[in-house]
Structures are given as structure tokens and as C-alpha cells.
């Protein structure tokens, strides 16, 4: 009787650690929105644009790092990404003008691309057995929430006794320390012999001609829009619009006595809920149609966002929204990456997913930047929320016509 392949391998474990570190840092940037704006007297849109550029650079860099990893090796690409990430954080720590923050945001974004989902999902996906692939991708995706759980609260806590510049330097050191684990990430076999015989150009041409690839690309836009807007602006949104926290209540007894602390905790709750939601999505993706699961996730986000903005903003509604949205937060990642691997194979999964992820980051750019821009123009975030509801509904619909089967003309093992 053939033994089953282990689910938890060194590649999977190290991949999770890298994702945790990378996402702990990137998810904390929203916490610095108000402190940086108040220190320098900037408009809200100035630092929002830096976060938006960071997300755009992440999207631009993702297919580049995916292709680089397939050419020079995964570990070398990760090292390069971590070095760029740390450099961007150090330079940002010494920035005193909006243009400096926005310029160095490109480095941070490229660094996230080199240490984020595109490279890590591809190497984990190739290392996993067919039976474990969906769950392995889900575990790595859920690890991103591990970073989000403690990233914003730790940053908020550190702001209590050190300036934001010192926190940026601490983040830079942290991302470099994870490189010590890279020797454990032994590069797996890239693909089958027949898949290796096809060039990247051949696969890309076939994918670009396939309407399903276009549908996946377009559908991923709203995921980035919603996630980036909430990550960048939700703490400030909660601090300014949420009703007061009742003295002596449950939140107050837990040390959450201000709306600014509630905003940071809400991001952490999103991360906590996302762990369960993403792991469930990975399990469901093994048994059910990925495209219908994705359509359902986008529909759920759309309904949750619409209800939240129509109801009074209270500590209770903030907590409930964080839990519901968190359960749907990164559940799209294992399903989208798994869908790409299923339709187009594993050999160039990093590049193909990276291109799809560029759409995600275009949405991230718009969500982060529009949040600040429209706040400065209208004085609130209402219109930005409703745009998110609209693009979410579009994504739910656009996934329905995807043809969820191996693309004709691709070589198989």
C-alpha cells in the first residue's frame, strides 16, 4: 500500500514563516496613516498614495519575481526580495516629504513581491503532492493572516513608546532575519518532463488567448481593491466614525478603550477569522468547483460591505464586520492560484499567477489611493465603500463563465 505524502514539509513551513513576516509588516502600514499625517501636516491622500504605490509596485513586481524565480531559483529570488524590502523600509524611515515616501514605496512593494504570495505559492505548489496541493496553498495563504493578527497591534503598541521611524527600522531587521531559514527550503522538482518541454512564451500565448484567463484577471481586481482599502483606511475610518466604546464593557475590560485601538484590533480580527476561512476554502477547493466558490466569496463580501455601510457604525458592527470579512479575506488566494495550476499546469505557475496578481494590485492601488483622495474631497469614505460593493458584485459574476478544466493544447505528463 502506497504511503500518503506528508502535508507539512520544510518547504511549506519555511514558506509560511516568510509570508507571516512579510504580511505582518505590510498589514501594519494603515496604523501609521494618522501619526505620519499629523507629524508632517500632510493631507490624508499623501501617505495613502504611498501605500497605493506600494501595492501597485507589488503588482508590477509579482510576475517579474515569478519569472525570476523560475529562471534563477526560488531561494535567490526570495533573498533579493527581502533585501529590497529592507532597503525600502530603511529609506522610508528617514523620509520627511510625501514624494520620498511615495518613491521608496516602490522598493517596499517590490520587496513584498519577492517575499509574498507569487513566489511562495509557486514553490509550495510545486513541492506539494496533487492530493495536498489545495490544502498546502490554503495553509500558506492563511499564514498571511498570521502576520495580520499581530502586525497592526504590535505596531500600535510600539507607537506608544517609540517613533514610527524606529518601528520601520525594526521591520527591516525582521524581514532580513527570516532569510536564516532559507537553507531549509530545498527547491522541489519544477514540473513533469512534458511540462518542461514547453517554453514560457508558449504557455503565456495559450493563456492570453483563453477567455478564462481574462475572466480570472478581471475578477481579481475587486479582491485587491477591497483588501487594500480596508487595510490602509479601516483604522482611521473606525477612529473617526465609530461610536464610543462603553466604559466597563467587554472591549474596555480587554484593554480596547479607544476607537484607534479598536481599528487596529479589527484588522487583527480579520486576520484571525481569515485563518479559518482560508483553510476552509482550501478544503472546499479540493472537493468542489473553484470558480463557484470564488463567485460565492465575492458575493459574500459584497453583501457584508453593503450592510456594514448602511448600518450605524458601532463597536459591535465593527467587530461583526471584521469577523465576516475576515472569513472571506484571503480565501480567494488558494482558489485562484489552484485554479491557475489546474488549468495551465505547474511549470510557469509563478509567472501566470503573478500576471493575474497584477490585476489584484491595480485594485489595491485604486482602493488605497481613492480612499485618501475621496476623503480629502468629500470628508468621508462613503463613496469608496460603494465602489467596493460594485466591483465585488462584478467579480462574482465574471467568474461564472470560466471553463474549469485543463486548457486544450497543453502537454500533460
C-alpha positions in Angstrom: 0.0 0.0 0.0 1.4 3.4 -1.1 2.1 5.8 1.8 0.5 9.2 1.7 2.7 12.2 1.1 3.1 14.4 4.2 1.2 17.7 4.2 3.7 19.6 6.4 7.1 19.7 4.7 10.1 22.0 5.3 9.2 23.9 2.1 5.7 24.6 3.4 6.8 25.6 6.9 9.5 28.0 5.8 7.1 29.4 3.2 4.6 30.1 6.0 7.3 31.9 8.1 8.3 34.1 5.3 4.7 35.0 4.5 4.0 35.8 8.2 6.9 38.2 8.4 6.2 39.9 5.1 2.5 40.3 5.8 2.9 41.4 9.4 4.9 44.4 8.1 2.7 45.3 5.1 -0.6 45.0 7.1 0.7 47.5 9.7 1.0 50.5 7.3 -2.6 51.6 8.0 -1.7 52.2 11.6 0.8 54.9 10.6 -1.8 56.7 8.5 -2.7 59.3 11.1 0.6 59.6 13.0 2.6 60.4 9.9 0.0 62.8 8.5 -0.2 64.6 11.8 3.6 64.8 12.3 4.2 66.5 8.9 0.8 68.2 8.4 0.0 66.2 5.3 -3.3 65.6 3.7 -4.7 62.1 4.1 -4.1 61.4 0.4 -0.3 61.9 0.7 0.5 58.8 2.7 -2.4 57.0 1.1 -0.7 57.5 -2.2 2.5 55.9 -0.8 0.5 52.8 0.3 -1.2 52.8 -3.1 2.1 52.9 -5.0 3.4 50.2 -2.7 0.5 48.0 -3.8 1.0 48.8 -7.4 4.7 48.1 -7.2 3.8 44.7 -5.6 1.6 44.0 -8.6 4.3 45.1 -11.2 7.0 43.1 -9.3 5.0 39.9 -8.8 5.2 38.5 -12.4 8.8 39.7 -12.6 9.8 37.8 -9.4 7.7 34.8 -10.5 9.6 34.7 -13.8 12.9 35.4 -12.0 12.3 32.5 -9.6 11.7 30.1 -12.5 14.9 31.2 -14.1 17.5 31.6 -11.2 15.7 29.6 -8.4 13.2 30.4 -5.8 15.6 31.0 -2.9 17.7 33.5 -4.8 14.6 35.4 -5.8 13.4 35.5 -2.1 16.8 36.8 -0.9 16.6 39.6 -3.5 13.1 40.4 -2.5 14.0 40.6 1.3 17.0 42.9 0.6 14.8 45.3 -1.5 12.1 45.2 1.2 14.5 46.1 4.0 16.1 48.8 1.9 12.7 50.4 1.2 11.8 50.3 4.9 15.1 51.9 6.0 14.9 54.7 3.4 11.2 55.3 4.3 12.2 55.7 8.0 14.4 58.7 7.1 11.8 60.2 4.7 10.3 63.6 5.6 8.4 64.5 2.4 5.5 62.9 0.7 7.5 62.3 -2.5 10.2 60.4 -0.6 7.6 58.1 0.9 6.0 57.6 -2.4 9.3 56.9 -4.1 10.6 54.4 -1.6 7.1 52.7 -1.6 8.2 51.2 -5.0 11.1 49.4 -3.2 8.8 48.2 -0.4 6.3 47.0 -3.0 8.9 45.1 -5.0 10.2 43.6 -1.7 6.7 42.3 -0.9 6.5 40.8 -4.4 9.8 38.9 -3.7 8.7 37.6 -0.3 4.9 37.3 -0.9 2.3 35.0 -2.4 3.6 34.8 -6.0 6.9 33.2 -5.3 6.0 31.3 -2.2 2.7 29.8 -3.6 4.5 28.7 -6.7 7.3 26.9 -4.8 4.9 25.4 -2.3 2.5 24.3 -5.1 5.3 22.5 -7.0 6.6 20.9 -3.8 3.1 19.6 -2.7 1.6 16.4 -4.0 -1.6 16.5 -6.1 -3.6 15.3 -3.1 -2.2 18.0 -0.7 -1.8 20.9 -3.1 -5.1 22.7 -2.5 -4.7 22.5 1.3 -1.0 23.5 1.1 -1.8 26.6 -0.8 -4.6 27.4 1.7 -2.2 27.0 4.7 0.3 29.4 3.1 -2.5 31.9 2.4 -3.7 31.6 5.9 -0.2 32.3 7.2 -0.6 35.7 5.7 -3.3 36.3 8.3 -0.8 35.1 11.0 1.1 38.3 10.2 -2.0 40.4 10.1 -3.1 39.1 13.5 -0.2 40.7 15.3 1.3 43.2 12.8 -1.1 46.1 13.4 -1.5 45.7 17.2 2.3 45.3 17.7 2.8 48.5 15.5 0.2 50.3 17.5 1.7 49.1 20.8 5.2 50.2 19.7 4.0 53.6 18.7 3.3 54.1 22.5 7.0 54.2 23.3 9.0 54.8 20.1 8.6 56.9 17.0 7.3 55.4 13.8 10.8 55.7 12.2 12.2 53.3 14.7 9.4 50.8 14.0 10.3 50.9 10.3 13.9 50.0 11.1 12.8 47.2 13.4 10.6 45.9 10.5 13.6 46.0 8.1 15.7 43.9 10.5 12.8 41.4 10.9 12.4 40.7 7.2 16.2 40.1 6.9 16.2 37.6 9.8 13.8 35.2 8.0 16.5 34.6 5.4 18.3 32.4 8.0 15.6 29.8 7.4 16.1 29.6 3.6 18.5 26.7 3.6 15.6 24.5 4.8 13.6 25.5 1.6 15.1 23.0 -0.8 13.9 23.6 -4.3 11.4 20.9 -5.4 11.1 19.4 -8.8 9.7 22.1 -11.1 7.3 20.0 -13.1 6.9 16.9 -15.3 9.2 16.3 -18.2 6.4 17.1 -20.7 5.7 20.4 -19.0 9.4 21.3 -19.0 9.4 20.9 -22.8 7.0 23.9 -23.2 8.5 27.3 -23.2 7.2 30.2 -21.1 6.2 32.0 -24.3 4.1 29.1 -25.5 2.3 28.9 -22.2 1.7 32.6 -22.0 0.3 32.8 -25.5 -2.1 30.0 -24.8 -3.2 31.6 -21.5 -3.7 35.0 -23.1 -5.8 33.5 -25.8 -8.0 31.7 -23.3 -11.1 33.8 -22.2 -11.0 32.1 -18.8 -7.6 33.6 -18.0 -9.0 37.0 -18.8 -12.0 36.4 -16.6 -9.8 35.4 -13.7 -7.6 38.5 -14.3 -10.6 40.9 -14.3 -12.2 39.2 -11.3 -9.2 39.5 -9.1 -9.3 43.3 -9.3 -12.0 43.7 -6.6 -10.2 41.5 -4.2 -7.2 43.9 -4.2 -9.5 46.9 -4.1 -11.4 45.8 -1.0 -8.4 44.4 0.9 -6.1 47.5 0.3 -8.8 50.0 1.1 -9.6 48.3 4.4 -6.0 47.6 5.4 -5.0 51.2 4.7 -8.0 53.1 5.9 -10.1 51.0 8.3 -8.2 52.1 11.4 -8.7 55.7 10.6 -12.3 55.1 9.5 -13.1 53.4 12.8 -11.3 56.1 14.9 -13.3 58.9 13.2 -16.8 57.4 12.7 -17.3 54.6 15.2 -19.5 55.3 18.2 -17.8 55.4 21.7 -16.7 52.3 23.5 -18.7 51.8 26.6 -16.7 52.1 29.8 -16.6 48.9 31.7 -17.8 46.9 28.7 -16.2 43.8 27.3 -13.9 45.7 24.9 -12.9 48.1 27.7 -12.1 45.2 30.0 -9.9 43.7 27.3 -7.8 46.9 27.1 -9.6 48.3 24.0 -10.8 51.6 25.4 -10.3 53.9 22.3 -11.6 53.8 18.8 -8.0 53.9 17.5 -7.2 50.7 19.4 -10.4 49.2 18.1 -9.3 49.9 14.5 -6.0 48.0 15.0 -7.8 45.2 16.8 -10.4 44.9 14.0 -7.5 44.3 11.5 -6.3 41.6 13.8 -9.7 40.0 14.0 -9.9 40.0 10.2 -6.6 38.0 10.3 -7.9 35.6 12.9 -11.2 34.9 11.0 -9.3 34.6 7.8 -7.3 31.6 9.0 -10.4 29.5 9.4 -11.9 30.9 6.2 -8.9 30.3 4.1 -8.3 26.8 5.4 -11.9 26.0 4.7 -11.6 27.4 1.2 -8.6 25.2 0.6 -10.5 22.1 1.8 -13.6 23.0 -0.3 -11.4 23.7 -3.3 -10.3 20.0 -3.3 -13.9 18.8 -3.4 -15.9 21.5 -5.3 -15.7 23.8 -8.2 -13.2 26.6 -7.5 -14.9 29.1 -9.8 -18.3 28.8 -8.0 -16.6 29.0 -4.6 -14.8 32.2 -5.8 -18.1 33.7 -7.0 -19.7 32.9 -3.6 -16.8 34.6 -1.8 -17.1 37.8 -3.8 -20.9 37.8 -3.4 -20.4 37.4 0.4 -18.0 40.3 0.5 -20.4 42.5 -1.5 -23.3 41.8 0.8 -21.2 42.3 4.0 -19.8 45.6 2.8 -23.2 46.9 1.8 -24.8 46.1 5.1 -22.0 47.5 7.1 -22.0 50.9 5.5 -25.8 51.2 5.6 -26.0 50.4 9.3 -24.8 52.7 12.2 -21.1 52.3 12.8 -20.7 51.0 16.3 -18.1 48.9 18.1 -20.3 45.9 17.7 -20.8 46.4 14.0 -17.1 46.9 13.6 -16.3 43.6 15.3 -19.0 41.7 13.4 -17.9 43.1 10.1 -14.2 42.2 10.8 -15.2 38.6 11.6 -17.4 38.2 8.5 -15.0 40.0 6.1 -12.0 38.2 7.6 -13.6 34.8 6.9 -13.6 35.8 3.2 -10.4 37.8 3.3 -7.7 35.6 1.6 -10.0 32.7 0.8 -9.6 33.8 -2.8 -5.9 33.1 -2.9 -5.7 29.3 -2.7 -8.7 29.0 -5.0 -7.4 31.4 -7.6 -3.8 30.0 -7.6 -5.2 26.5 -7.5 -7.4 27.3 -10.5 -4.4 28.5 -12.5 -2.4 25.4 -11.6 -5.4 23.2 -12.6 -6.0 24.9 -15.9 -2.4 25.8 -17.0 -0.1 23.4 -15.2 2.7 24.0 -12.6 5.7 24.8 -14.7 5.0 28.5 -15.0 2.5 28.9 -12.3 4.5 31.7 -10.6 4.5 33.8 -13.8 0.9 33.1 -14.7 -0.3 33.8 -11.1 1.9 36.9 -11.0 0.2 38.4 -14.1 -3.2 37.7 -12.5 -2.0 39.2 -9.3 -1.1 42.4 -11.2 -4.9 42.9 -11.6 -5.3 42.4 -7.8 -2.7 45.1 -7.2 -4.2 47.5 -9.7 -7.3 47.2 -7.5 -5.1 47.6 -4.4 -3.7 50.8 -5.8 -7.2 52.2 -6.5 -8.6 51.2 -3.1 -5.7 52.7 -1.1 -5.4 55.8 -3.2 -9.1 56.6 -3.7 -9.7 56.1 0.0 -7.4 59.0 0.8 -8.3 61.1 -2.2 -12.0 60.9 -1.7 -11.7 61.5 2.0 -9.9 64.8 1.3 -12.5 65.8 -1.3 -15.7 64.6 0.4 -14.7 64.3 4.1 -15.7 60.7 4.4 -15.2 57.2 2.9 -18.8 56.5 1.8 -18.3 56.6 -1.9 -15.2 54.5 -1.8 -17.2 51.8 0.1 -19.9 51.7 -2.5 -17.4 51.4 -5.3 -16.1 48.4 -3.5 -19.6 46.9 -3.4 -19.9 47.4 -7.1 -16.7 45.8 -8.1 -17.3 42.9 -5.7 -20.6 42.2 -7.5 -18.8 42.3 -10.8 -16.2 39.8 -9.7 -18.9 37.4 -8.5 -20.5 37.5 -12.0 -17.3 37.4 -14.1 -16.2 34.0 -12.5 -19.2 32.1 -13.6 -18.3 31.6 -17.3 -14.7 30.3 -16.5 -14.0 26.9 -18.1 -12.6 24.9 -15.2 -10.6 22.2 -17.0 -7.2 21.6 -18.4 -6.6 24.0 -21.3 -6.7 22.2 -24.6 -3.3 22.1 -26.3 -1.2 22.0 -23.2 1.1 19.0 -22.9 0.4 16.6 -20.0 2.5 14.2 -18.2 
